[in-house]
Amino acid sequence: MSQTSMKGAPRSKEFDDVYFSVADGLAETRFVFLERNDLPERFLGRNEFTIFETGFGTGLNFLATWQLFKAHATVGQRLHFISVEKYPLSALQIQSYLHPFAHEFPDLLPALVKGYPDPVSGRHDIAIDDHVRLSLCIGDMNDIIPAVSEQIDCWFLDGFKPSTNPEMWSPTLFSNMARLSKTGARFSTFTAAGFVKRGLREVGFEVQKMRGFGTKRDMLVGEFRGCE
């Protein structure tokens, strides 16, 4: 469930937090998840590029990634975007909340809304177009990620902030990230929480602190090196 904040940004009732930046949600997505994961450069040379996201929310990260992939993919390349969401929005809510960005995604947003599944538990594999597949997993991260078998090129650690959603930022998440990551897999996240940094380092990620988006001082980025 969600509601609209006083400033107009969609806000989760469960976590009392906005889905994206009030200042500019799309700029935030591009800064934190696309640029800091070195996309689109990392698409190069991959027949299929697989991204795992820890909070689908409104789908804004997916739309921005799909747009970038369409602009830079070579012939035959495919994108697989896997995302987990415990409290899914409806297609109508997504269309409403992303209306301010509709001009950025004139074809992609309607396609997402059309293909969006009923918000029921389980994994929903959706062929968004001939080259892009969305796997939307509805349920608790700690239940879902142990069953994932795909090898991951890139992680979008989103979801709500660790202080309000600590159960998601769990040892189960970190250990399964190590299990699923290809060597050199990248991650980025808006948070710089100390236990997140330590948890990722303990399972084999090289972690760096960088300047965050807008007024946010810090965020984390890194690469999987494997456990020694």
ROGUDO-843511 format. One line per 3 residues: number of its first residue (from 1); for each residue y, x, z of N, C-alpha, C. Coordinates in steps of 0.2 Angstrom, whole numbers, plus 2048, in hexadecimal, padded with zeros to 3 digits. Last residue first. Layout:
<atoms>
NUM	Y:X:Z:Y:X:Z:Y:X:Z | ...
</atoms>
This chain:
<atoms>
228	7B5:8BE:7FF:7B1:8C5:7FF:7AC:8C5:804 | 7B7:8B0:7F5:7B6:8B3:7FC:7B2:8B9:7FB | 7C3:8AE:7E8:7BD:8AE:7EA:7BC:8B2:7F1
225	7D0:8AD:7E3:7CD:8B3:7E2:7C6:8B3:7E4 | 7DB:8A1:7DD:7D4:8A2:7E0:7D1:8A9:7DE | 7EC:8A1:7E1:7E7:8A2:7DC:7E0:8A3:7E0
222	7FB:898:7E5:7F6:89D:7E5:7F1:89C:7E0 | 809:891:7EF:806:892:7E8:800:897:7E9 | 813:887:7F9:80E:88C:7F8:80B:88C:7F1
219	825:886:7FE:81F:883:7FB:819:889:7FA | 834:884:806:82E:888:804:829:884:802 | 840:87C:807:841:883:808:83B:887:805
216	847:86F:7FE:841:871:802:841:879:802 | 851:86B:7F6:853:86D:7FD:84D:870:801 | 848:86F:7E8:84E:86C:7EA:850:86F:7F1
213	838:875:7EC:83C:871:7E7:842:86E:7EB | 837:885:7F3:835:87F:7F2:83A:87B:7ED | 832:896:7F1:837:891:7F2:835:88A:7EF
210	821:89A:7F7:827:89B:7F2:82C:896:7F4 | 814:8A4:7FD:819:89F:7FE:81F:8A0:7F9 | 803:8A5:7F7:80A:8A8:7F7:80F:8A2:7F9
207	7F3:8AA:7F8:7F8:8A5:7FA:7FF:8A8:7FA | 7E3:8AB:7F2:7E9:8AF:7F3:7EF:8AA:7F3 | 7D5:8A3:7F9:7DB:8A3:7F4:7E0:8A8:7F7
204	7C9:8A3:801:7CA:8A8:7FB:7D0:8A7:7F6 | 7C9:89C:80C:7C4:89A:808:7C5:89E:801 | 7D4:8A1:814:7CE:8A1:816:7C8:8A0:812
201	7DF:89C:80C:7DE:8A3:80C:7D6:8A4:80F | 7DF:88E:80F:7DE:891:808:7DC:898:808 | 7E2:88F:81D:7DB:88C:81B:7DA:88E:813
198	7EF:894:81D:7E9:898:820:7E2:895:81E | 7F6:88A:817:7F6:891:814:7F0:895:817 | 7F4:880:81F:7F2:87F:818:7F1:886:815
195	7F9:884:82B:7F2:883:82B:7EF:882:824 | 807:885:828:803:88B:829:7FC:88A:829 | 80E:87C:819:80B:87C:820:807:882:822
192	815:87B:80E:814:882:810:812:882:817 | 813:86F:801:813:871:808:813:878:809 | 811:86D:7F3:818:86C:7F6:819:86F:7FD
189	807:878:7EB:808:873:7EF:80F:873:7F2 | 7FB:87F:7DF:801:87E:7E1:802:878:7E6 | 7EE:88A:7D9:7F0:884:7DC:7F8:884:7DE
186	7E3:890:7CC:7E9:890:7CF:7EA:88A:7D4 | 7D5:89A:7CA:7D7:894:7CA:7DE:894:7CE | 7CE:8A6:7CA:7D5:8A6:7C8:7D8:89F:7C7
183	7BE:8A0:7C8:7C2:8A6:7CA:7C9:8A6:7C6 | 7BF:88E:7CB:7BD:894:7C6:7C1:89A:7C9 | 7BA:885:7D9:7BF:888:7D5:7BC:88E:7D1
180	7B1:87E:7E1:7B2:87C:7DA:7B7:880:7D6 | 7B1:885:7ED:7AB:884:7EA:7AC:882:7E3 | 7BE:885:7F1:7BB:88B:7F0:7B5:88A:7EC
177	7C0:877:7F3:7C4:87A:7EE:7C1:881:7EC | 7B7:876:7FE:7B5:873:7F7:7B9:876:7F2 | 7BF:87B:808:7B8:87E:806:7B6:87C:7FF
174	7CA:873:808:7CB:87A:806:7C4:87D:804 | 7C5:866:80B:7C8:867:805:7C8:86E:803 | 7BF:869:818:7BB:866:813:7BE:867:80C
171	7CA:86C:820:7C5:872:81E:7C1:86F:818 | 7D8:862:818:7D2:864:81D:7CE:86A:81B | 7E2:858:816:7E3:85F:816:7DE:863:81A
168	7DF:84B:81A:7DE:84D:813:7DE:855:813 | 7E3:84A:827:7DC:84A:826:7DA:84C:81F | 7F1:84B:828:7ED:851:82A:7E6:850:828
165	7FD:844:824:7F6:843:821:7F2:849:822 | 808:848:82A:807:841:82A:800:83F:828 | 808:856:828:80A:853:82F:808:84C:830
162	806:858:81B:801:859:820:802:856:827 | 80C:84B:810:80D:851:814:808:852:819 | 801:844:804:807:843:808:806:849:80D
159	7FC:84B:7F4:7FB:847:7F9:801:847:7FE | 7F9:85A:7ED:7FE:856:7EE:7FC:851:7F4 | 7F4:867:7E6:7F4:865:7ED:7FA:861:7EE
156	7ED:869:7D7:7F3:866:7DA:7F2:864:7E1 | 7E5:877:7D1:7E5:872:7D6:7EC:870:7D7 | 7DB:87C:7C3:7E1:87B:7C6:7E1:876:7CB
153	7CE:87C:7BE:7D3:882:7BC:7D9:882:7C0 | 7BE:879:7C5:7C5:878:7C5:7C9:87E:7C3 | 7AF:871:7C0:7B2:878:7C2:7BA:877:7C0
150	7A8:863:7C7:7AC:866:7C2:7AF:86D:7C4 | 7A2:85C:7D1:79F:862:7CF:7A2:865:7C9 | 7A5:853:7E1:7A7:855:7DA:7A4:85B:7D8
147	7A0:850:7ED:79C:84E:7E8:79F:850:7E1 | 7AA:854:7F6:7A4:858:7F6:79F:856:7F0 | 7B5:84B:7F3:7B5:852:7F0:7AE:856:7F1
144	7B3:83F:7FA:7B3:83F:7F3:7B1:847:7F0 | 7B5:840:808:7AF:83D:805:7AE:83E:7FE | 7C2:845:809:7BC:849:80C:7B5:846:80A
141	7CA:83C:802:7C9:842:7FF:7C2:846:802 | 7C5:82B:801:7C7:830:805:7C5:837:802 | 7C9:823:7F1:7C5:823:7F8:7C8:829:7FB
138	7C7:824:7E1:7CA:820:7E6:7C6:820:7EC | 7CA:82E:7D4:7C5:82D:7D9:7C9:82A:7DF | 7CC:82F:7C3:7D0:82C:7C9:7CA:82A:7CF
135	7CD:839:7B7:7C8:837:7BC:7CB:835:7C2 | 7D2:839:7A7:7D4:838:7AE:7CE:835:7B2 | 7D3:843:798:7CF:83F:79D:7D1:83F:7A4
132	7D9:845:788:7DA:845:78F:7D6:840:793 | 7D6:844:77B:7D6:84B:77E:7D7:84B:785 | 7D8:837:777:7D2:83B:774:7D1:841:777
129	7DD:830:787:7DD:830:780:7D8:835:77D | 7D6:82C:793:7DD:82A:792:7DF:82A:78A | 7C8:827:798:7CA:82A:792:7D1:828:790
126	7C4:827:7A9:7C8:824:7A4:7CA:828:79E | 7BA:824:7B6:7BB:829:7B0:7BE:825:7AB | 7BB:821:7C6:7BD:81E:7C0:7BE:823:7BB
123	7B2:821:7D5:7B5:825:7D0:7B5:821:7C9 | 7B6:816:7E3:7B2:81A:7DE:7B5:81E:7D9 | 7BE:807:7E7:7BB:80D:7E9:7B6:810:7E4
120	7CB:800:7DD:7C5:7FF:7E1:7C2:806:7E2 | 7D7:7FB:7D5:7D7:800:7DA:7D1:7FF:7DF | 7D2:7FB:7C4:7D3:7F7:7CA:7D2:7FC:7D0
117	7DA:809:7BA:7D4:804:7BC:7D6:800:7C2 | 7E4:80B:7AC:7E4:80B:7B4:7DE:806:7B6 | 7E8:809:79F:7E1:80C:7A1:7DF:80C:7A8
114	7F5:804:7A0:7EF:800:79C:7E8:802:79E | 7FB:80E:7A6:7FB:808:7A9:7F5:803:7A6 | 7FA:818:79D:7F7:819:7A3:7F6:812:7A7
111	801:813:792:7FA:814:791:7F7:815:798 | 80E:812:797:80A:80C:795:803:80D:795 | 810:820:799:810:81C:79E:80D:815:79D
108	810:825:78B:80B:827:790:80A:822:796 | 81B:821:784:814:81F:782:80F:820:787 | 826:825:78B:826:81F:788:81F:81C:786
105	82A:82E:797:823:82D:795:822:826:791 | 837:82E:799:834:834:798:82D:833:795 | 83A:820:79B:83D:823:795:83A:82A:794
102	835:81E:7A8:831:81B:7A2:834:81E:79B | 839:822:7B4:837:827:7B0:834:825:7A9 | 83C:816:7BB:841:81B:7BA:840:821:7B5
99	82E:811:7BC:833:80E:7B7:839:813:7B6 | 825:814:7C5:827:819:7C0:82C:817:7BB | 824:808:7CC:827:80E:7D0:829:814:7CB
96	81F:7FF:7C3:825:7FE:7C6:828:804:7C9 | 812:805:7BF:817:804:7BA:81E:803:7BD | 80D:805:7CC:80E:80B:7C8:813:80A:7C3
93	80C:7F7:7CF:810:7FC:7D3:811:802:7CF | 803:7F4:7C5:809:7F1:7C5:80E:7F5:7C9 | 7F7:7FB:7C8:7FA:7FC:7C2:801:7FA:7C2
90	7F8:7FE:7DA:7F6:7FA:7D4:7FA:7FD:7CE | 7F4:80D:7E3:7F9:808:7E1:7F5:804:7DC | 7E7:812:7EF:7EA:811:7E8:7EF:80C:7E7
87	7E4:81C:7FA:7E8:815:7FB:7EB:814:7F4 | 7DE:827:7F6:7DB:823:7FC:7DE:81C:7FC | 7DA:830:7E8:7DF:82C:7EB:7DC:827:7F0
84	7D8:83E:7DE:7D6:83A:7E3:7DC:836:7E6 | 7D5:843:7CD:7DA:842:7D2:7D7:83D:7D7 | 7D4:84E:7BF:7D0:84A:7C5:7D5:849:7CA
81	7D5:84F:7AF:7DA:84F:7B5:7D6:84B:7BA | 7D2:859:7A2:7CF:855:7A6:7D3:855:7AD | 7D7:85C:791:7D9:85C:798:7D5:857:79C
78	7D2:866:783:7D1:860:787:7D4:861:78E | 7D4:86C:772:7D5:86C:779:7D5:866:77D | 7D5:869:765:7CF:869:768:7CF:86A:76F
75	7E3:872:761:7DE:86E:75E:7D8:86E:762 | 7ED:875:771:7EA:877:76A:7E5:872:768 | 7FA:86E:77A:7F3:86F:779:7F2:871:772
72	808:86B:77C:806:872:77C:7FE:873:77A | 80A:85E:77E:80F:862:77A:80D:869:779 | 7FF:859:785:800:857:77E:805:85B:77A
69	802:860:791:7FC:861:78E:7FD:85F:786 | 80E:859:795:80E:860:794:808:862:790 | 809:84C:797:80E:84D:792:80F:855:790
66	800:84E:7A1:7FE:84C:79B:803:84D:795 | 809:852:7AB:804:857:7A9:801:855:7A2 | 810:846:7AD:813:84C:7AB:80F:852:7A9
63	805:83D:7B1:809:83C:7AB:80D:843:7A9 | 801:843:7BD:7FD:843:7B7:800:842:7B1 | 80C:842:7C5:80A:849:7C4:805:848:7BD
60	80D:834:7C6:812:838:7C3:810:83F:7C1 | 804:82B:7CC:802:82E:7C6:807:832:7C2 | 807:827:7D9:80A:823:7D3:808:825:7CD
57	7F9:82E:7E0:7FF:82A:7E1:802:826:7DC | 7EF:838:7E0:7F2:835:7DA:7F8:832:7DB | 7EC:846:7E8:7EF:840:7EA:7F2:83D:7E3
54	7E7:852:7E4:7E4:84F:7EB:7E8:849:7ED | 7DF:856:7D5:7E5:855:7D8:7E3:851:7DF | 7DA:862:7CA:7D8:85E:7CF:7DE:85D:7D3
51	7D7:865:7B8:7DC:865:7BE:7D9:861:7C3 | 7D0:86F:7AC:7CF:86A:7B1:7D4:86B:7B7 | 7D0:871:79A:7D3:873:7A0:7D3:86D:7A6
48	7C5:876:78E:7C7:871:792:7CA:874:798 | 7C8:882:787:7C6:87C:783:7C7:876:787 | 7D5:88D:789:7D0:889:78D:7CE:883:788
45	7DF:894:783:7D8:897:783:7D3:893:787 | 7EC:88E:78E:7EA:893:788:7E3:895:789 | 7F0:888:799:7EC:884:795:7E9:889:78F
42	7F8:891:7A0:7F1:891:7A1:7ED:88C:79D | 805:88D:79B:802:894:799:7FB:894:79A | 80C:881:79E:806:881:79A:803:887:798
39	808:886:7AE:807:882:7A9:80D:881:7A5 | 809:88D:7BB:809:891:7B4:807:88D:7AE | 80B:886:7C6:804:887:7C4:803:88B:7BD
36	818:884:7C6:815:889:7CB:80E:88A:7CA | 81A:87B:7BC:81D:882:7BB:819:886:7C0 | 812:870:7C1:811:872:7BB:814:87A:7BA
33	815:86D:7CF:80E:86D:7CD:80D:870:7C6 | 823:870:7D2:81E:871:7D7:817:872:7D3 | 82B:86C:7C6:82C:872:7CA:826:874:7CE
30	825:860:7C2:825:865:7BE:826:86C:7C1 | 828:858:7CE:821:859:7CB:821:85F:7C7 | 836:859:7CF:832:85B:7D4:82B:85D:7D2
27	839:852:7C3:83B:859:7C4:837:85C:7C9 | 835:845:7C7:832:849:7C2:833:850:7C2 | 83D:842:7D3:835:843:7D3:832:846:7CE
24	84B:846:7D9:848:846:7D2:841:847:7D2 | 84E:841:7E6:853:844:7E2:851:843:7DB | 843:83C:7EC:848:837:7EB:84D:83A:7E6
21	833:842:7E7:839:844:7E9:83E:83E:7E7 | 825:836:7EA:828:83C:7E7:830:83D:7E9 | 821:82E:7F4:81C:830:7EF:81F:836:7EB
18	826:830:805:827:82E:7FE:822:831:7FA | 81E:82A:814:821:82F:810:821:82D:809 | 815:823:81D:81D:823:81E:820:829:81A
15	808:821:81B:80A:828:81D:812:828:81E | 806:813:818:801:817:81C:804:81D:81E | 811:810:80F:811:80D:816:80C:811:81B
12	819:81B:804:813:819:807:814:816:80E | 826:817:7F9:824:81A:800:81E:817:802 | 830:81A:7EB:82A:817:7EE:828:81A:7F4
9	842:81B:7ED:83C:81E:7EB:836:81A:7EF | 84E:814:7F1:84B:812:7EB:844:816:7E9 | 853:816:7FE:856:81A:7F8:853:818:7F2
6	84A:80F:806:851:80D:805:855:810:800 | 83A:80E:7FD:83F:810:802:846:80E:801 | 82F:801:7FA:834:805:7F7:839:807:7FD
3	81D:803:7FF:824:800:7FF:829:804:7FC | 80C:801:7FE:812:805:7FE:818:800:7FE | 7FA:804:800:800:800:800:806:804:800
</atoms>
